[in-house]
Amino acid sequence: MRKFFTILFGIIILATGNISYADGDLWDNFGDQNVYGQKPVSDEEFEKVLESKKKKKKNKNIPKGEEFRQSNETDFINTVEDALPVICISVPLKIGEDGILPVGHYQVKGERKNGELRLKLYQSSFLMADLPAVETNEDFDQPEVNFVGMIDYSENQFKIIYGSVDFNAYAIVNVAE
């Protein structure tokens, strides 16, 4: 009798169980249900919108004059052939008598004017610092010709190193207190 009830109980559970078998992938179960009210987009429409966005990005104007670049975004910098090297300033630096260069990323451009070397630091499209520099023949063991970096000089000073095809230079800057 006990066997009979066990078998009967098993049959009842299997008969009332909700067994379903999938015949397709999981996306087939969703059908045309659209919870957010969005219309489906075909692959052709998606590619068309993507191409129009790429064209708009290429047509951006670069400002002229003292403003050097429109932005310092990494992808923009890497796409420009004559991109300036980028330095990460990790501590506030004292610039001039009472100026402070805040922490951030800067594009660095070395210039020679009237026999004097200058390192110009740009952020976004604005000149943030103009530092006097000393020319050197040292390449600071850098693997590339165009480079910029910041190395320790003393307890309260850093040396900003710069290299290009035209010249190698460095500038000593004080840490802001």
N, C-alpha and C positions, 0 to 999 in steps of 0.2 A: 504494500500500500504506500509505503514511504517513497519507493521508486516512482510509483505512478504520479504522486503529487509533485515530485521534483521534475519529472519530464513535462508534466502539464504546466507547471510554473515557468519552465524554460521556454515552452512553445508560446505561452501568453506574452512573455517579455519580448521575444523575437517578433511576434506578430504585431505588437503595438509599438515597437521601436520605430523611430523615424530614420530609416536607412535610405540614403540617396547616393547615387553614383554620378560623378562629374564626367561629362563628355566634352571636353574643351579646356581652355585655360580659365583662369580665375576671372578675367575681364568679361567673359561671356555671361557671367552671372549678373553683371550690372545693367546690361541692356541700355535703354535710353533714359535711365534714371539720372536726373541732373538736379542735385540738391541745391546748388547755388544759382540756378537760372542762367547758366552760361551756355552759349551755343557751341557745338563741337567745331573744331578747326581742322581742315584737311592739311595734309603734308605740304601741298602746293602753296596754300595760303600762309602757312608758317614760314616757309622758305622765302616767300615774297616779302614778308614783313622783316625778316632777318636781313635780307639784302638791302632793303631801304634804310635800316638802322646803320649798317656798315657804311653806306654811301654818305649819310649825314655826318658820321664821325670823321670821315676823311676830309670833309669840306670845312672844317673849323679853321678860322683865321688865327695866325700867330701875330701878336701885337709887335709893333716896331718901336724903336727908341730905347730908352733906358730900361723899360720893362722887357725882360729877356724871353721868358717863356710864359705861356698862358697858365700852365699848371706844372706841378712837380709829381704827377702821378707816375708810378713806375712803368705802366704799359706805354704811356705817352713818351717817356724819356727813352725807353728801349727801342721805339720805332723810329726815332729821329736819328739820322746817320751821324750827324755831328753832335751827338748828345754829350753834355758835360758830365763829368764824374760827380757822384753824389756822396756827401759825407753826413754821418750821423753825429751830431753834437749831443753828448750824453750829460753834460753839466752846463749850467749857465756860464757864459764867458764875458769878461769885462772888455768892452770895446771903447777905445778912446778914454776920455776923462771920466764920464759918468754914464756911458751907454752900456747896456747889457744885451748880449745875444742869447735868446732863450733856447732851451732844449728843442731839438727838431732835426729834420733832414734839410740839407741845403745843396744846391747845385753850385759848383765852384768853377770860376773862370779866371784864368791867369792872364794878366795884361802887362805889357811893357809900354809905358808912356814917358816920354822925355828921359829915357834912360833909367827910369824908376820902375821896379816891379811891384805889382799890386795883385792881391788875391781878392776877388769879389765873390761874395756869398749871396746867392739868390734863393728866395723861398717863394713859391708860386710864381708870380711875375714881378716881384718887387726886389730891389737891391736891399739886403738886410745889413751887410757889413762890407767895408772896403779896408783891407788890411795891408800894410806895407810888408813886403816880403824880401828875403835874401836869396839871391841865385846861388845854386850849388851844382857841382858835377855829380853829386851822390844820387843814386837811384833808389836808395832806401830798401834795397832788396825786393823791389816790387816786380811781379811777373809781367806786368803790362806797361806799355809806354804811357798811356793816359791813366793817371791814378790820382787819388786824393785820400788822405787819412789823417788820423789824429793819434799821436804817440805821447807818452809821458816825457816831460822835460825836467821838471822839478816837482816839489811837493805841491806848489800852488800854480804851476804853469803847464801848458800843453804846447806841443809843436805840431802845427798843421802842415803836413807835407803835401806837395803838389808836383805832378809831373805831366809834361806834354811833349809833343814833338819839338816845340820851340825851345823850351827850357824846363829845368827842375828848380823848385824853390821851396822855402819853408817860411813860416811866420810863427813867432812865439806869442802866445796869448795867455793872459792871466785868468784864473778862475774867479768868478764873481763871488763875493762873500755875502 
